[in-house]
Structures are given as C-alpha cells and as structure tokens.
Amino acid sequence: MMRTWISKGWRPFLVLILLFIIWEVSIRVFEVPAWLMPPPSDIWAEGIASWPVFKGHLASTTTLTIAGFVIGCSIGIGTAVGLHLLPKVKEAIYPLMILSQNIPIIVLAPLLVIWFGFGLLPKIIVITLICFFPVAVSALDGFRQTNAEYILYMKMSGASKGQIFRKVEWPHALPSIFSGLKISATYSVMGAVISEWLGAQKGIGVYMTLASSSFRTDRVFVAIFMIMLLSLVFFGIILLLEKFMVKWNRKEDK
C-alpha cells in the first residue's frame, strides 16, 4: 500500500507545489495588495507567527468535530440498520430522509440557536446532521447490494434473519459504510466551522470571523489551509481503519 501511495502520490503533490509557485510569482509580478490576496510565503509566515494563538482554536474545532462525527455516524449507522431490518418503516422514512437534505444547514443553524441557545448542543446538532446522511445512505445501499445467492444459501442452511445480517449483510456493507464515513469525515470539519459561526469563544470559525472583520486575509488563508489539512487527516484515519477492518476487499491495491 505504501509503495502504491508513493508511486501515485507524488503527482498531485508536484501539481500543488507548481500552483503555489505560480501563485507566489503572480502576486509579486502584478503587485497585488496583501490585504486582497497574500502570497503563499506571507501565509506561511503568518501561520508560524500566529501558531501560539491558533493552536487553541484548532484544538477546540478538532474536539467539536470528533464529537459530532462520532454521534452523527453512530446515529446514521443505527438508523440504516433499523430501516434495513424493518422494510415497511424504511418505505415511510427513507423519502423523508432524502427530502430533509434539501434544507441548507446554514439556514437551519439560526433556528437551532433560537431553540437550544448558544451552547454546545446546537453545534453538535449541526455536525450530526451533516455526518448522518452520507453514512445512513451508504449503509443502506451496502445492505441492499448484498449478493442474493449468499442470502439464499444462509436461508437454506436454516439461518435466522439476525444471523444473515451479522454474517453476510453487515460484512458485505462495510466498504459502502466506510465510503460514507470518509465523506462524513471531510464534511464534519466544515460543519464544525459553520457551527462556530453561530457563536463560540474558540475555534477556527471564530478565528476566521475575527480575521476577515479586520481584513487580515493572510490569517483567513491560514484557517482555510488548516481546515483542508484537518479534513485530510480525518479522511486518512478512516482510510487506515478501512484497510485494517476490510482486509478481504483489497483487490484494487494489488
């Protein structure tokens, strides 16, 4: 796996370096004001200079993200299992789940503040709502796509519905579940930042708001890059867990 990553991973890394070079040179050549678009070198310098302050905001966002991600994904997987085992309930609930995704979270957020105040609860709810849907839908698709011949064989062997689920449907759905987890892992950071805009004392969202209001564009970019990095870290952790738990599904790595 490591050799495959090294052989393929250098290309996007090289493109990224090239983009940073073009960005830096363009800013210098066209003399763009730093408050409008700072060069990467200024952003890097500001990131190092503001790290003593920024690390507190980063820790707050990370904690909030992990809490919301765990709760949202747990509810998503639990809901998917329940709907799969109760098909008639699924017929009634699943369309409502799809319909709920047409409500923008940024619009729902102020209502959560009105209902639950400015504490931790509305922030956790925002991240939970963002993480819930990808995991629930991916898990349901995984259960639905289980090989019918395996299920038939288990029924012929006298297996109960619970045994069929544990031994066939759940293992078969794991790759789909991890696909949903990877999507939710990246979205959860965005959800945490949005939730911090509702009103918080610490967090990357608070740092961005203060930086933009004072026209510190370099600090805004520091926050943006840290959000991207944090999303990649969470994505990588889920990817490693998938490699460890779904060992039988590695044909693409060979």
Residue pairs with C-beta under 8 A, 6 or more apart in sequence:
1 243
1 253
4 253
20 40
23 39
23 40
24 39
24 40
24 41
26 32
27 37
27 38
27 39
28 39
34 42
34 217
34 218
35 215
35 217
36 217
37 217
38 46
38 217
38 218
38 221
42 218
43 218
43 221
43 222
43 225
46 218
46 219
46 222
47 54
47 222
47 225
47 226
50 219
50 222
54 207
54 222
54 223
54 226
56 202
57 202
57 203
57 204
57 206
57 207
58 204
58 226
58 230
60 196
60 200
60 202
60 203
60 204
61 189
61 192
61 193
61 196
61 203
61 204
61 205
61 230
62 230
64 120
64 123
64 124
64 127
64 192
64 195
64 196
64 203
65 127
65 188
65 189
65 191
65 192
65 230
65 234
67 124
67 127
68 123
68 124
68 126
68 127
68 128
68 130
68 131
68 188
68 191
68 192
68 195
69 127
69 131
69 184
69 185
69 188
69 234
71 124
71 127
71 128
71 131
72 127
72 128
72 129
72 130
72 131
72 132
72 135
72 184
72 188
73 131
73 132
73 135
73 180
73 181
73 184
75 128
75 132
76 131
76 132
76 133
76 134
76 135
76 136
76 139
76 180
76 184
77 135
77 136
77 139
77 177
79 132
79 136
80 135
80 136
80 137
80 139
80 140
80 143
81 139
81 165
82 89
83 89
83 90
83 93
83 94
83 136
83 140
84 90
84 139
84 140
84 143
84 144
84 165
84 169
85 161
85 165
90 140
94 140
97 133
97 136
97 137
100 133
101 133
105 126
105 129
105 130
105 191
105 194
106 194
108 126
108 129
109 122
109 126
109 194
109 195
109 197
109 198
110 198
112 122
112 125
112 126
112 198
113 122
113 198
113 199
115 122
116 122
116 125
118 198
118 199
118 200
122 195
122 198
123 192
123 195
123 196
123 198
123 200
124 195
126 191
126 194
126 195
126 198
127 188
127 191
127 192
127 195
129 191
130 184
130 187
130 188
130 190
130 191
131 184
131 187
131 188
131 191
132 184
134 180
134 183
134 184
134 187
135 177
135 180
135 181
135 183
135 184
136 180
137 180
138 176
138 177
138 179
138 180
138 181
138 183
139 173
139 176
139 177
139 180
141 176
142 172
142 173
142 174
142 175
142 176
142 177
143 169
143 172
143 173
145 172
145 173
145 176
146 168
146 169
146 172
146 173
147 168
147 172
150 168
150 172
151 164
151 168
151 169
154 163
154 164
154 167
154 168
155 164
159 167
174 245
174 246
174 249
175 242
175 246
175 249
178 238
178 241
178 242
178 245
178 246
181 238
181 242
182 235
182 238
182 239
182 242
185 231
185 234
185 235
185 237
185 238
186 231
186 234
186 235
188 234
189 227
189 230
189 231
189 234
190 227
190 231
192 203
192 204
192 205
193 203
193 204
193 205
193 208
193 227
194 205
195 205
196 203
196 204
196 205
196 206
197 205
197 209
200 206
204 223
204 226
204 227
207 219
207 223
208 219
208 220
208 223
208 224
211 217
211 219
211 220
211 222
211 223
212 220
243 250
